[in-house]
Amino acid sequence: MKKVIILLFVSLLLFSACKTDDPSTATPATRTLQITSVQLNNAILTNNSELYGVSFSKAPIVKIVFNDSISLSNFISSRVSFSSEIGTNFTSSKGADNKTLLLTITVLPKALTEYSITINSGDNLGGQITTSFSSKFVTELDTTPKFPIISDDSLLTLVQKKTFDYFWSYAHPTSGLARERLNSADIVTTGGSGFGIMTIPVAIQRGFITRAQGLERMNQIVNFLSLPTTDKFHGAFPHWMNGATGKVIPFSTKDDGADLVETAFLMQGLLTVQSYFKDGNTAEKALCANIETLWENVEWTWFQQNGQQQLYWHWSPNYAWDINMPISGWNETLIVYVLAASSPTHNITKSVYDTGFARNGAMKNGKTFYGITLPLGEDNGGPLFFAHYSFLGLNPTHLSDAYANYWTQNTAHAKINYNYCVANPKGYYGYSSNCWGLTASDIQNGYTASSPNNDVGVIAPTAALASFPYTPTESVRALHFFYYTLGDKMWGSYGFKDAFNLNMRWFADSYLAIDQGPIVVMIENYRTGLLWNLFMQNQSIQNGLTKLGFIY
């Protein structure tokens, strides 16, 4: 019996072995499918990449090519997905080569929106997809005009009026000074206030406010600045103040006293308004006398830090000269040395300018960028506010000295900035001949001085708009883009919001005084030269420029 059982067992083993070795009865191996290419509207998508500028006006078609034939009847559509409203809203078909899966999206995507597509690995299409695929795509910008088309002259006036309102309606109610930024409560900025003050003659001349209203606001500002309770340090003002009390608000731990650069921007504005009202009625002349007192009280020579041949940016009653930051060029601070040389009471010598600001010629550049020779400063010009802040009142049109012709300098700077954005070496979406301008502004989660050497993909409208005198053709194209194309995203209560990044679909909701002011002022200088004419007629300024060796 035992022997029979053993024989049966052996027979079963042999039968089983014979059955396994029979090819006709073996389980077929699963076919391997590999994704060889993916295209969206004929543009190539690669794994873990991002494609920009996809049309939103027609349903996108995704073409997925495999290494072998596919079976549409075995397509598990849930293993392919799109993000957001697209989701599973697509139809599928097979290409003529039997290796291509065509997905036609059946809902229109939104403009300037990021979507993703994911193809999961695993059993699908009659085979085994070995590697998953994931990519992102961003739809193109909607270029249809967001507002009715108006004449360029009307548009410039509209931009000036709306932007001016930041300094008018949003001014601090007690001091009349400019709040540092939207929602900054009692923090006012002295430099930004100087820029804002310069918008008042523009507003009067263009009928946004009356002359009486402008005088009233200027008296409010000047009276507040003149109060003994308003902090001043050797006649200079801090960077930030409390607009209700006049007390310094530290800009940083040791920056709790005088800021000579911000003071210079403030004085540039005050002297411009002084020229505007100087031949007026008794009340207007009284205002001008009070401005003269503030101007004469600034002890510019104190900021030579014990007689050095240069000016220093900061002084603190608590930390003295600890910050120890010289004011030297090339940057936005030429106006500091011009005012310091022009002071009727505390004026510097020419050697302080030559040594301190010009660094005895070391601020020169002379190299060529994008076919344009740059006389001064860092390579590629730096942030564009260098060509704006000192030149809101100081007229560069015929200005030159031993170091540069300043019209040439500023025009070269603006055109290099423009050409850099057109060339777009970092490949940011949106940069073009219509969308350009790198300067200091808000960025996502922060603030930076953008320039060709520090390009994070953020465009600030103030850069191109305040460059109107230098690049009128390029600036008007940018104006059209900002207003008509981006208008629904960038245009608000006080004109253009501070900045945007099309690459990241980010738009600031902020307004900054130092960015708003130059828009109004430099557009007006382009249109009429008003602020340049007012500032440059000051006899003390003319004396100072002559003293420093300028031709103007």
Buried (B, 14 or more C-beta within 10 A) or exposed (E): EEEEEEEEEEEEEEEEEEEEEEEEEEEEEEBEBEBEEBBBBEEEBEEEEBBBBBBBEEBBBBBBBBEBBBEEEEBEEEBBBBBEEBEEEBEBEBBEEEBBBBBEBEBBBBBBBBBBBEBBBEBBBBBBBEEEBBBBBBBBBBEEEBEEEEEEEEBBBBBBBBBBBBBBEBBBEBBBBBBBBBEBEBBBBBBBBBBBBBBBBBBBBBEBBEBEBBBBBBBBBBBBBBEEEBBBBBBBBBBBBBBBBBEBBBBEEBBBBBBBBBBBBBBBBBBBBBBBBBEBEEEBBBBBEBBBEBBBBBBBBBBBBEEEBBBBBBBBEEBEBEBEEEBBBBBBBBBBBBBBBBBEEBBBBEEBBBBBBBBEEEBBBEEEBBEBEBBBBBEBBBBBBBBBBBBBBBBBBEBBBEBBBBBBBBBBBBBBBBBBBBEBEEEBBBBBBBBBBBBBBBBEEEBBBBBBBEBBBBBBBBBBBBBBBBBEEBBBBBBBBBBBBBBEBBBBEBBBBBBBBBBBBBBBEBBBBBBBBBBBBBBBBBBEBBBBBBBBBBEBBBBBBEBBBBEB
